[in-house]
Structure formats: C-alpha cells, structure tokens
Amino acid sequence: MDMVRYLPKEMRQSVDGDALKKAEEIRLRVGQPLEIVMGDEKIRQYGRVSQAQMRECLNYLTGYSPYILEEEMRQGFFTIEGGHRVGISGHTSYHRGDKGTVTDSVSSVGTINIRVAHEVKGCAAELIPWMQKGKGWYHTILFSGPGVGKTTCLRDLIRIISSGENLLRGYKVGLVDERSEIAACHMGVPQNDLGTRCDVLDNCPKSVGMRMLLRSMSPEILAVDELGSAEEFEIVQEAMNSGVYVFGTMHAGNVRELISRKEMKNKRGQKDAVRLIEICRNGARRKYCVYNGEGEQLWES
C-alpha cells in the first residue's frame, strides 16, 4: 500500500519514497518532526507537524469517519486496510465502571503512530523443523518485546503450514485476528496470503473467537496473536486438551520472564509438548532462539 496518501498533503513532497518503502513506523507528534523508523533502525525526520495536519492525517486514516472506529479507538489504536495498526494518544475522557476504569474516547489527538505491516514470505521457514513433532506439531509461543516481528512471523508460519509448502500436506488453521493485523481482511476476505486452508475470524475478541473456531471449523491448528488474559489461556488449554495444536504470540523480554508468568505455569512440565521461540533483531536481520517448555535452549539462528 502507498503510505504517502495518509500523510498531510504539505509534507508529501518532502518525504523520501525509499524511506517509506522501508518504514516500520511512521510517527507524527504535534509540534515535532514527522518521523519514519526503518527496519535497519535508521530514522528520518521531516518538517514539523501542526495540529491541523494531525487532524488531516487522522481524517485520511479513518476515511473521514472516525466515529465508525470509535470502539477500536477507545483501546488507543485501530487497524486500517493492509493490517497496519494506528496507535493514538492525546487527551482522554473516561469513567469508572464495574470492570474498573473505562476509556470513553481519545480526543485532541497529539500523537499518531502507524505501525506498517509487512508480508515477509519465507521469514519463518527455518523454524518449521523445530516446531514439527513426528506427524504433528509442538504447541508454539513466539515471544519478544514490541515491534520486533512476532505478528509477521506468525503470519508466515500460517501461510507455510496452511498451504503445505515443503510439507507432506497442508493443515487446517483457524485464526482469530482480533486486530485485523494478520489477515488484513476486507469484507471478510484476507488480503494477505495465509495459504489455502486457513479460516479467519476477523475483528473478533480472542476469548470468543477461539471457542467459535473450535466448535465450528474443526481446526487442526489454532493461531492467535498477543495472548495475555487468564480467560484466553483457559481456552488455549481446552484446545490443547482436545488435540488441537496452538500457535500464539506473547510479549516478553526473555524466556525466564515468559515462563515465570502465571498464565504459563500450567504449561510448565510440558517440556516435550511446547516450543518457545524468541525473536530478536540484529539491525535489519531477525534472529531466533528456540527453547523447550522448561526454557532450555535447543537452537539459535
């Protein structure tokens, strides 16, 4: 997708087209330069963003209809065509409800951060042998800090396994794409390549979508991005107990931090059933470390 169309018109001519092609983040802050962060960790800055230009950019991103995305924007982000996630910050209004503090809206937006989604076909191919277990698979968690490439790797794994690329056969994959980042569905149809045997629930809460897929689509593999809540892990355990392989992602700085989380404790002791895969960055290059369910390192790329 041509990202320049989302930028304020006065700034489009000055922005380097090559920088946009390599962009991983495009960040606008009122009163500060427009900033492009590229995969090689280089940063380019342009001009200075005014409040009017911020409103202009938000109009382009929402199709001049921000009220349509109101529910998503309450969470501080929304997803646009292509699976690009747009984070926003600024003045918030909120109230206290039965479930704690609830954000009503984010108004007077002061920052927009566009996280550019990329399909990188083949980026996860070297992980496949470490995830295979006989004729089946290990339950697998991809983990890292934010912005390193967990979603990109999960997308590629789904594509490879669903299509059966260099495998004996393709597998039925059920994907819950709560933030529309993996499949980038438009009218329910994935715009990204997820192979030939992937069924997607788009814009659906993970805790709801996982159960729906298990009941209705008989997946062999259940894929979900950014696992976190206790309820989500309860459903993951249900899937594992019913013979479905689970592939997911989580935020964690290192493997010890990951396995110490209470949600992972019921996975401890499953040394021979679980693979934990850490994703790191060395400049533009991704690096992988594979661990068993007890956090013992098995391989490093």
C-alpha positions in Angstrom: 0.0 0.0 0.0 1.2 3.5 -0.8 1.5 5.0 2.7 2.1 8.5 1.4 -1.6 9.0 0.9 -2.1 9.1 4.7 0.4 11.9 5.2 -0.6 15.6 5.3 -0.5 17.0 1.8 2.0 19.7 2.6 4.6 17.1 3.8 4.2 14.5 1.0 6.7 16.0 -1.4 9.5 16.2 1.1 9.2 12.6 2.4 11.7 10.2 0.9 9.9 7.5 -1.1 12.6 4.9 -0.3 12.3 5.6 3.4 8.5 5.0 3.2 9.1 1.7 1.4 11.4 0.6 4.3 9.2 2.1 7.0 8.3 0.0 10.1 6.8 3.0 11.9 5.5 6.4 10.8 5.1 8.7 13.8 3.5 12.1 14.0 3.6 14.3 17.1 2.1 17.8 17.2 4.9 20.4 17.3 7.6 17.8 16.4 9.0 16.5 13.1 7.3 13.6 11.2 9.5 10.6 12.0 10.0 7.5 9.9 11.6 4.5 11.6 13.0 1.9 9.1 13.9 -1.7 9.5 17.6 -1.0 9.6 16.9 1.2 12.7 17.6 4.4 10.7 15.3 7.3 11.5 14.4 10.1 9.1 12.7 13.3 10.2 10.7 15.8 8.1 9.2 19.2 8.9 7.1 19.9 11.9 3.6 18.6 12.4 0.8 21.1 13.2 -2.4 20.4 15.0 -4.3 21.0 11.7 -2.0 18.5 9.9 -2.7 15.9 12.7 -6.4 16.3 12.1 -5.8 16.0 8.4 -3.8 12.8 8.8 -6.5 11.3 11.1 -9.2 12.0 8.5 -7.2 10.2 5.9 -6.6 7.2 8.1 -10.3 6.9 9.2 -11.8 7.8 5.8 -13.2 11.0 7.3 -15.4 8.8 9.6 -13.7 8.4 12.9 -17.0 7.6 14.6 -17.1 4.3 12.7 -13.8 3.3 14.5 -14.9 4.6 17.9 -14.9 1.2 19.6 -11.4 0.5 18.5 -10.1 4.0 19.2 -11.2 3.6 22.8 -8.4 1.0 23.1 -5.9 3.5 21.8 -5.5 2.1 18.4 -7.3 1.0 15.2 -6.3 -1.1 12.2 -6.5 0.1 8.6 -6.6 -1.7 5.2 -3.5 -3.8 4.8 -3.3 -4.7 8.5 -1.4 -1.5 9.5 -2.0 -0.7 13.2 -2.6 3.0 14.0 -1.8 3.9 17.6 -3.1 7.2 19.0 -2.6 9.2 22.2 -3.7 12.6 23.5 -6.4 13.9 25.8 -8.7 11.1 27.1 -12.1 11.0 28.8 -13.1 8.1 31.0 -15.4 6.8 33.6 -15.2 4.2 36.3 -17.4 1.2 35.7 -18.0 -2.3 37.1 -14.8 -3.6 35.4 -12.6 -0.6 36.5 -11.6 2.4 34.5 -13.1 2.5 31.0 -11.9 4.9 28.4 -14.7 6.7 26.6 -12.7 8.4 23.9 -9.3 9.8 22.9 -9.8 13.4 21.8 -7.4 16.2 20.8 -5.0 13.6 19.4 -1.4 14.6 20.0 0.4 11.5 18.5 -0.3 9.1 15.7 1.9 6.1 15.3 1.4 4.0 12.2 3.0 0.5 12.6 3.5 -0.6 9.0 2.6 -4.3 8.4 4.8 -6.3 6.0 4.3 -9.7 4.5 7.8 -11.2 4.6 7.3 -14.6 2.9 9.8 -17.2 4.0 11.0 -15.3 7.1 9.8 -18.1 9.4 10.7 -21.1 7.2 13.7 -22.1 9.3 11.5 -22.5 12.3 9.4 -25.3 10.8 11.7 -28.2 11.7 11.8 -27.1 15.3 8.0 -26.9 15.5 7.3 -30.4 14.0 6.8 -33.3 16.3 6.6 -36.6 14.4 3.5 -36.3 12.3 2.2 -33.4 14.3 3.4 -30.2 15.9 4.6 -28.7 19.1 2.3 -26.1 20.8 4.4 -22.9 20.0 4.7 -19.5 21.5 6.5 -16.8 19.7 7.7 -14.1 22.0 9.7 -10.8 22.1 9.3 -7.2 23.0 7.0 -4.9 21.0 7.8 -4.2 17.3 10.3 -7.0 16.7 8.2 -9.1 14.3 6.1 -11.6 16.2 3.0 -11.0 14.0 5.0 -11.1 10.8 6.5 -14.5 11.7 3.1 -15.9 12.8 1.6 -14.8 9.5 4.3 -16.6 7.6 4.0 -19.7 9.7 0.3 -19.8 9.0 0.9 -19.4 5.3 3.5 -22.2 5.1 1.6 -24.7 7.2 -1.8 -23.9 5.7 -0.5 -24.3 2.1 1.6 -27.3 2.9 4.7 -25.6 1.5 7.5 -28.2 1.6 5.4 -30.3 3.9 3.7 -33.6 3.3 0.3 -31.8 3.3 -1.4 -28.6 4.3 -3.1 -28.3 7.7 -6.4 -26.7 8.6 -5.6 -23.5 10.5 -8.2 -21.4 12.5 -7.0 -17.8 13.0 -8.6 -15.4 15.4 -7.5 -12.0 14.1 -8.8 -9.6 16.7 -7.0 -6.5 15.4 -7.1 -7.4 11.7 -3.3 -7.3 11.6 -2.5 -10.8 10.4 -5.0 -11.4 7.6 -5.9 -7.8 6.8 -9.4 -8.9 5.9 -11.6 -6.7 3.6 -15.3 -7.7 3.6 -14.3 -10.9 5.4 -11.7 -11.9 2.8 -8.0 -12.0 3.8 -5.9 -9.6 1.8 -2.6 -11.2 3.0 -1.5 -14.6 1.9 -2.4 -17.2 4.6 -2.3 -20.2 2.4 -5.2 -22.3 1.1 -6.6 -23.9 4.3 -6.9 -21.0 6.8 -10.2 -19.9 8.2 -10.3 -16.4 9.7 -12.4 -14.8 12.4 -11.7 -11.1 11.8 -12.2 -8.3 14.4 -13.4 -10.8 17.0 -12.2 -10.9 20.6 -9.8 -13.8 21.1 -11.7 -15.4 24.0 -14.8 -15.5 21.9 -13.2 -16.4 18.6 -11.1 -19.3 19.8 -14.2 -21.1 21.1 -16.2 -20.3 17.9 -13.5 -21.8 15.7 -13.1 -24.9 17.9 -16.8 -25.6 17.7 -17.5 -24.7 14.1 -14.4 -25.1 11.9 -12.6 -28.2 13.3 -9.1 -26.7 13.1 -6.0 -28.8 13.4 -4.1 -25.7 14.4 -5.4 -22.7 16.3 -3.5 -19.5 15.8 -3.9 -16.3 17.9 -1.8 -13.1 18.3 -0.9 -11.5 21.6 -2.2 -13.9 24.2 -2.5 -12.4 27.6 -5.5 -12.9 29.8 -6.3 -15.8 32.1 -9.5 -16.5 30.1 -7.6 -16.7 26.9 -5.2 -19.2 28.4 -8.1 -21.3 29.7 -9.4 -21.7 26.2 -5.9 -22.4 24.9 -5.7 -25.3 27.5 -9.1 -26.6 26.2 -7.8 -26.6 22.7 -4.6 -28.4 23.7 -6.6 -31.0 25.7 -8.8 -31.7 22.6 -5.9 -32.4 20.3 -5.6 -29.1 18.6 -2.2 -27.5 18.2 -1.9 -23.9 19.4 0.4 -21.3 17.9 0.4 -17.9 19.6 2.5 -14.8 20.4 3.2 -13.1 23.7 5.1 -10.1 24.9 8.2 -11.0 27.0 11.7 -9.6 27.2 13.4 -13.0 27.7 12.5 -16.7 28.2 12.7 -16.6 32.0 10.3 -13.7 32.1 7.9 -15.7 29.9 7.9 -18.9 31.8 7.5 -17.1 35.1 4.2 -15.6 34.1 1.3 -17.2 36.0 -0.6 -17.8 32.7 2.3 -20.1 31.6 2.6 -22.1 34.8 0.2 -24.8 33.6 2.4 -25.2 30.6 5.4 -25.9 32.8 6.3 -29.6 32.9 5.2 -30.0 29.3 8.8 -30.0 28.3 8.2 -32.3 25.3 5.0 -30.7 24.1 5.8 -27.0 23.9 8.2 -24.8 21.9 9.1 -21.3 23.0 10.6 -19.2 20.2 12.3 -15.9 21.0 12.6 -13.3 18.2 15.4 -10.7 18.4 16.7 -8.1 16.0 20.3 -7.5 14.9 19.9 -4.5 12.7 17.5 -5.4 9.9 18.1 -9.2 10.4 15.8 -11.3 12.6 17.4 -13.8 15.0 15.6 -16.8 16.5 16.3 -18.8 19.7 14.2 -22.0 20.2 13.5 -23.3 23.8 11.6 -26.3 25.1 8.7 -25.9 27.5 11.1 -25.6 30.5 13.1 -22.7 28.9 16.1 -24.9 27.9 17.7 -23.6 24.7 17.7 -26.0 21.8 18.8 -23.9 18.8 19.9 -20.4 17.8 20.0 -19.0 14.3 
